Amino acid sequence: MRKLRKQLINLSLTLFLGMSAGLFSQTSSSPTYQNSNTFSASPTSSIRIGVINTRKCLEDSKLSKHERVTLEKMKGQMESVLKEKEKSIYEIESKLRDEDYMDSISEDLERDLRHKKKLIIEEGVELNRQFSENLEMTNMKIIQSIIEAIGIASKDVVKDMNNQNKPIDIVLSSEACTYFTPGLDLTDKVLAKMDLLYEEAQKEQAAKK
């Protein structure tokens, strides 16, 4: 049972970030190279590119940190249930190891104890399976919500830059680039916009209560 609980606990930031990379890559389209050193939408115009570090957005944004806390609370609640199962099994095992106690009970009661232990272990295995599936599903939903937030923030940053006469035509994930010059990096701008949008959403929710 303790091994089962450890398996549940090991669902961590590694999974959180690993799943996100795959999801984000599905939302990105791959640009095509022309014969020049730039990406081209046509032979006469160049695409103006921005790049963001998706991993940093997932690790450092306020939305991401908030969602990870939610995930940890969920894990904590699940661990608590499994600990109760462990406690029940330990109590039964203690009785089964106590020779004086075992000598004082009937064979029927002994069978009931062993059967009860078997049922609790089976319940623990099933709960661990359900908990793991729920955590994975919740984790996937969290990642999708953060990726959506990255997309919204990126669009807002592009609008801001267009208004500043610094137009951007496409924003790529840094994972899709083998190299880019630092001047193309929009990560800090996107992070700041994500945090601003998150704070505004929190204020709106607080006002509705």
Protein Blocks (a to p, Z undefined) as FASTA:
>chain_A
ZZmmmmmmmpcfklmmmmmmmmmmmmpccddddfblbdcfbfkbccddddddfklmmmmp
mklmmmmmmmmmmmmmmmmmmmmmmmmmmmmmmmmmmmklmmmpcfklmmmmmmmmmmmm
mmmmmmmmmmmmmmmmmmmmmmmmmmmmmmmmmmmmmmmmmmnopacfbdcdfklpcbdc
fklpcklmmmmmmmmmmmmmmmmmmmmZZ
